[in-house]
Amino acid sequence: MGSVKDIVVLKEATEKEPGIGAFVFSDNYSVFDWGKMPDEIPDKGASLCLQAAYFFEQAEKRGLKTHYLGLIVKGGKRVRLDELTEPTNTMEIYLVRTIKPIFKDGKYDYSAFTPTLTNFLIPLEIIYRNIISEGSSLLERLNAGTLSLEELGLEDRPKLGEKLKKPILEISTKFEAMDRYISIEEAKELVCLDEREIEEIKRYVNKANALITEIAEKAGLLNEDGKLELAYNTNRELMIVDVAGTLDECRFSYKGIPVSKEILRKFYKKTKWYEDVEKAKEKARERKIEDWKSLCESLPEPLAPKLKDLVSKMYKAATNALIGKKLFEVPELEKIMNQLENY
């Protein structure tokens, strides 16, 4: 399915019936839209699986629909998180149809999306921002003039590290080679959403954000920003899909130190490969071609061994803290984060 998890299709999704499948989370990681990176982070897959399961189970208690069915343990049995006695990297889910826009004549065609379409993945990512984080692109886009305060619903320019009075919601494309931020009006047009549906999407994202913030705070973490993916079921009712509330979907922090994939982004931003990635993406935009990776002049290097070990422990310790259950034998998250800060 992607660079960090695979999908096993047990029953195909149709327009009128949900499918059933399983996510198998790998120990791979991805940064800057590259896809699978050169090495693996031990137990990262199982960590993300358990974090997502906890979020889904809590979301359902809050009245939010999701595509989660349960966790799969040895022997193929499906269980809930509180029944688990050891980590697993497999989750069973309802499936929806994935309909992708077609790239032609230098742009994407979304005409397959109609107001009556059902049981499909909405081809957008919804980003919520509670704090203006160091790694956020928001300030960069304000500086470049590609984003305005009016679009964000703000009167004054936000500052780095500022906690917002209310969350900012943004929308980006999902299936384009280089994801791009779009306005609510463009999102409505591309996916054929009406005003009521847009308001329902906002409500879902705000409720999910509030829940993730609550879970993070219990673990001693700050929920700075994150993303969600949504779908419509066979009745065109909204539900949360893919995964949410994890270290890969959210930018958590502990006393100012990233507790998320941001640690990996920071490492690679210091390498020549990152410079080459940015140049390749710019060339692809200029030439109006989809495949920017073929223009990249170098390959990513593996993580430093010490960093990889600490990041592995961070994923596992954060899982124990977020789900409130010690399924990984690692030190407490505070100790791991102090070691990462020293590193």
C-alpha positions in Angstrom: 0.0 0.0 0.0 2.8 2.4 0.9 6.2 2.8 2.3 5.4 2.0 6.0 2.5 -0.5 5.8 1.0 -3.1 3.5 -2.6 -4.1 3.1 -4.0 -7.6 2.8 -7.4 -7.5 1.0 -9.7 -10.1 2.5 -12.8 -8.8 0.8 -12.9 -6.2 -2.0 -14.8 -3.0 -1.4 -17.6 -2.0 -3.8 -19.8 1.0 -4.1 -22.5 -0.7 -2.1 -20.6 -2.9 0.4 -17.5 -2.2 2.5 -14.5 -4.5 2.0 -12.4 -6.0 4.8 -8.7 -5.9 5.0 -5.7 -5.9 7.3 -3.0 -3.3 7.7 0.4 -4.9 8.3 2.7 -2.2 9.7 6.4 -2.5 8.8 9.5 -1.1 10.4 10.1 1.1 7.4 10.0 4.8 7.5 9.6 7.6 5.0 10.4 11.3 4.9 9.9 14.1 2.3 7.6 12.0 0.1 10.6 9.7 -0.8 9.0 6.4 0.1 10.9 3.5 1.7 14.2 4.7 3.2 17.4 2.6 3.3 17.1 1.0 6.7 14.4 0.0 9.3 13.6 1.1 12.8 13.1 -2.0 15.1 9.5 -2.3 16.4 8.3 0.9 14.8 5.5 -1.0 13.0 4.1 -2.6 16.0 4.3 0.7 17.9 2.3 2.6 15.3 -0.2 -0.2 15.1 -0.9 0.0 18.9 -1.0 3.8 19.0 -3.5 3.9 16.1 -5.7 1.1 17.7 -5.8 3.1 21.0 -6.9 6.3 19.2 -9.6 4.4 17.2 -11.1 2.7 20.2 -11.2 6.0 22.1 -12.6 7.8 19.1 -15.5 5.3 18.8 -16.4 6.0 22.5 -16.7 9.7 21.5 -19.2 8.9 18.7 -16.7 9.2 15.8 -17.0 6.6 13.1 -13.8 4.8 12.1 -12.9 1.9 9.8 -11.2 0.0 12.7 -12.3 -3.5 13.5 -9.6 -4.8 15.9 -6.1 -6.1 16.3 -4.9 -9.5 14.9 -2.8 -11.7 17.1 -1.1 -15.1 16.6 -3.6 -17.6 15.2 -5.6 -15.0 13.4 -7.8 -14.0 16.3 -9.2 -10.5 16.4 -9.0 -8.7 19.8 -9.4 -5.3 21.3 -6.4 -3.5 22.8 -7.2 -4.4 26.4 -7.1 -8.1 25.5 -3.5 -7.8 24.1 -0.7 -9.5 26.1 2.1 -8.7 23.6 2.7 -6.3 20.7 1.2 -7.0 17.3 1.8 -5.2 14.0 -1.5 -6.2 12.3 -4.9 -4.4 12.4 -8.2 -5.4 10.7 -10.2 -2.7 9.1 -13.2 -2.0 6.8 -12.0 -1.1 3.3 -13.3 1.6 1.1 -12.6 2.2 -2.6 -9.5 4.2 -3.5 -10.2 6.4 -6.5 -7.2 8.4 -7.6 -7.2 11.6 -9.8 -5.6 11.0 -13.2 -2.5 13.0 -14.2 -2.7 14.3 -17.8 -1.7 17.4 -19.7 0.4 18.6 -16.8 -2.4 18.6 -14.2 -4.7 16.3 -12.2 -8.2 15.4 -13.3 -10.7 14.9 -10.4 -13.8 14.4 -12.5 -14.3 10.8 -11.1 -15.6 12.4 -7.9 -19.3 13.2 -7.8 -21.8 14.4 -5.2 -23.4 10.9 -5.0 -20.2 8.8 -4.8 -20.1 6.4 -1.9 -17.7 4.1 0.0 -14.5 5.9 -1.1 -11.4 7.5 0.4 -11.5 11.3 0.2 -8.3 12.2 -1.7 -7.3 14.9 0.8 -5.4 15.2 4.0 -6.8 17.5 6.7 -4.1 19.1 8.8 -4.8 20.6 12.2 -2.4 23.1 13.9 -2.5 23.9 17.6 0.9 25.4 17.8 3.2 27.1 15.2 5.9 24.4 15.2 9.5 24.7 14.1 9.0 22.1 11.3 5.7 23.5 10.1 5.6 24.9 6.6 3.0 27.5 7.6 5.4 30.4 8.3 7.4 29.6 5.2 4.3 29.9 3.1 3.3 33.2 4.8 6.8 34.5 4.0 6.6 33.4 0.4 3.2 35.0 0.0 1.5 31.8 -1.0 -0.7 31.9 2.1 -2.5 34.8 3.7 -3.7 35.5 7.3 -7.2 35.8 5.9 -7.1 32.3 4.6 -6.1 31.1 8.1 -8.7 33.2 9.8 -6.1 35.2 11.7 -5.8 38.9 12.3 -2.1 38.9 13.4 0.8 37.1 12.1 1.6 34.0 14.3 5.0 33.6 15.9 7.1 30.4 16.0 6.1 28.4 19.1 2.9 30.3 19.6 -0.1 28.4 21.0 -3.1 29.3 18.9 -6.4 30.4 20.5 -8.2 27.9 18.3 -6.8 25.3 15.9 -6.0 26.1 12.3 -7.3 23.6 9.8 -5.6 23.2 6.4 -6.2 20.9 3.5 -3.7 19.2 1.2 -4.0 16.9 -1.7 -3.2 13.2 -1.1 -2.6 11.4 -4.4 -0.6 14.0 -6.3 3.2 13.3 -6.7 3.9 16.5 -4.7 1.2 17.2 -2.1 0.0 20.8 -2.3 -2.1 22.9 0.0 -5.5 23.9 -1.3 -8.3 26.2 -0.2 -11.6 24.9 1.2 -13.3 26.2 -2.0 -10.9 24.2 -4.2 -11.4 21.1 -2.0 -15.2 21.4 -2.4 -14.8 21.7 -6.2 -12.3 18.9 -6.6 -14.2 16.3 -4.5 -17.8 17.6 -5.1 -18.4 18.4 -1.4 -21.3 20.7 -0.3 -21.2 23.2 2.6 -22.8 20.8 5.1 -20.2 18.1 4.3 -17.3 20.6 4.8 -18.7 21.6 8.2 -19.0 17.9 9.1 -15.4 17.4 8.1 -14.3 20.3 10.3 -16.4 18.9 13.2 -14.7 15.5 12.9 -11.2 16.9 12.7 -11.8 19.2 15.7 -13.2 16.4 17.8 -10.3 14.1 16.8 -7.8 16.8 17.5 -9.2 17.4 21.0 -9.1 13.6 21.7 -5.5 13.3 20.5 -4.5 16.3 22.7 -6.1 14.7 25.7 -4.3 11.3 25.1 -1.0 13.1 24.5 -1.3 15.2 27.7 -1.9 12.1 29.8 1.4 10.8 28.4 3.2 14.0 29.2 3.3 15.2 25.5 2.2 18.2 23.6 0.1 17.7 20.5 1.4 20.5 18.2 -0.2 19.5 14.9 -1.2 16.4 12.9 -3.1 15.1 10.0 -6.2 12.9 9.4 -7.6 11.0 6.5 -11.4 10.6 6.0 -13.7 8.5 3.9 -17.4 8.1 3.1 -19.0 4.8 3.9 -21.8 3.2 1.8 -24.3 5.7 3.2 -22.0 8.6 2.5 -21.4 9.0 6.2 -18.0 10.3 7.3 -15.5 8.1 9.1 -11.8 8.3 10.1 -9.6 6.0 8.1 -5.9 5.0 7.6 -4.4 5.8 11.0 -4.4 8.7 13.4 -3.0 9.8 16.7 0.5 8.2 16.1 4.0 9.5 16.1 4.0 9.5 12.3 0.7 11.4 11.8 1.2 13.9 14.7 3.9 16.2 15.8 4.2 15.5 19.5 6.9 17.1 21.7 8.3 16.6 25.2 9.7 19.7 26.8 10.4 21.1 23.3 12.0 17.9 22.0 10.2 16.3 19.0 8.6 13.0 19.8 7.6 12.1 16.3 8.9 11.5 12.8 10.3 15.1 13.0 13.4 13.6 14.6 14.1 11.8 11.4 13.4 14.9 9.2 15.9 16.9 11.3 18.6 14.3 10.7 18.1 14.2 6.9 17.7 18.0 6.6 21.5 18.2 7.3 22.4 15.9 4.4 23.1 16.6 0.7 20.3 14.3 -0.2 17.7 16.7 1.2 19.1 19.5 -0.9 18.9 17.3 -4.0 15.3 16.4 -3.1 14.2 20.0 -2.9 16.0 20.8 -6.2 14.4 17.8 -7.9 10.9 18.8 -6.8 11.4 22.3 -8.1 12.6 21.0 -11.5 9.6 18.7 -11.7 7.2 21.7 -11.0 8.9 23.7 -13.7 8.7 20.9 -16.3 5.2 20.0 -15.2 6.1 16.3 -14.8 5.0 13.9 -12.0 8.1 11.9 -11.4 10.4 14.1 -9.4 12.4 11.3 -7.9 14.1 10.4 -11.2 15.5 14.0 -11.1 17.1 13.5 -7.7 20.9 13.3 -8.0 21.6 11.3 -4.8 20.2 8.7 -2.6 19.4 8.9 1.2 22.0 7.5 3.6 21.1 5.2 6.4 20.5 6.6 9.9 23.4 6.8 12.4 23.3 3.5 14.4 23.0 5.3 17.8 20.2 7.5 16.5 18.3 4.5 15.1 18.5 2.8 18.4 17.2 5.8 20.3 14.4 6.4 17.8 13.3 2.8 18.1 13.2 3.2 21.9 11.3 6.5 21.5 8.5 4.8 19.4 8.2 2.0 22.0 8.3 4.1 25.1 5.8 6.6 23.6 3.5 3.7 22.8 3.6 2.5 26.4 2.9 6.1 27.6 0.1 6.9 25.1 -1.9 3.6 25.5 -1.3 3.4 29.3 -0.1 -0.2 29.1 3.5 -1.5 29.1 3.8 -3.8 26.1 7.4 -2.9 25.3 10.3 -3.5 27.7 12.0 -0.1 27.4 12.8 2.7 29.9 10.3 5.4 30.6 9.8 8.0 27.8 11.4 10.8 29.9 14.7 8.9 30.1 14.7 8.2 26.3 14.0 11.8 25.5 16.8 13.0 27.7 19.2 10.7 25.9 17.9 12.0 22.5 18.4 15.6 23.6 22.0 14.8 24.6 22.5 13.1 21.3 
